[in-house]
Amino acid sequence: MVTALFWLGILMMATAGGLLMFTDVAQQVSGMVLIASLIGIGFVLSAATKILLLMKRTS
């Protein structure tokens, strides 16, 4: 479960990077919000799951 959330976060950040680099979505305000949300939520998911995995191993 923890690694699935980690990879979901990585996938969200990769999707945001792809939208930013290869489409014109970032030229509109709604696209900017979408990309920023994908990057932010993806980072939180990937970072938090590694912390949870570390806490699970120590207990």
C-alpha positions in Angstrom: 0.0 0.0 0.0 2.8 2.4 0.9 4.8 1.8 -2.2 1.6 2.1 -4.3 1.1 5.6 -2.9 4.7 6.4 -3.5 4.5 5.4 -7.2 1.2 7.3 -7.5 2.9 10.4 -6.3 5.8 9.9 -8.8 3.3 9.3 -11.6 1.5 12.5 -10.7 4.7 14.5 -10.8 5.7 13.0 -14.1 2.3 13.7 -15.6 2.6 17.3 -14.5 6.1 17.5 -16.0 4.8 16.1 -19.3 1.9 18.6 -19.4 4.3 21.4 -18.7 6.9 20.4 -21.3 4.8 18.9 -24.2 1.4 20.7 -24.2 0.1 24.3 -24.2 -2.0 23.7 -21.0 0.4 25.8 -19.0 -0.5 28.9 -21.0 -3.9 29.1 -19.3 -4.6 29.8 -15.6 -6.6 26.6 -15.2 -3.7 24.6 -16.7 -1.3 26.3 -14.3 -3.5 25.3 -11.3 -3.7 21.8 -12.6 0.1 21.4 -13.0 0.8 23.0 -9.6 -1.7 20.8 -7.9 -0.3 17.6 -9.5 3.2 18.5 -8.5 2.2 19.5 -5.0 0.0 16.5 -4.3 2.5 14.1 -6.0 5.3 15.4 -3.8 3.3 15.1 -0.6 2.3 11.5 -1.5 5.7 10.4 -2.4 7.5 12.1 0.5 4.9 11.1 3.2 4.9 7.5 2.2 8.6 7.1 2.7 8.3 8.6 6.1 5.4 6.2 6.9 7.5 3.3 5.6 10.4 4.3 7.9 8.1 4.6 10.9 6.6 1.2 10.1 10.0 -0.4 10.0 11.2 1.0 13.3 8.1 0.0 15.3 
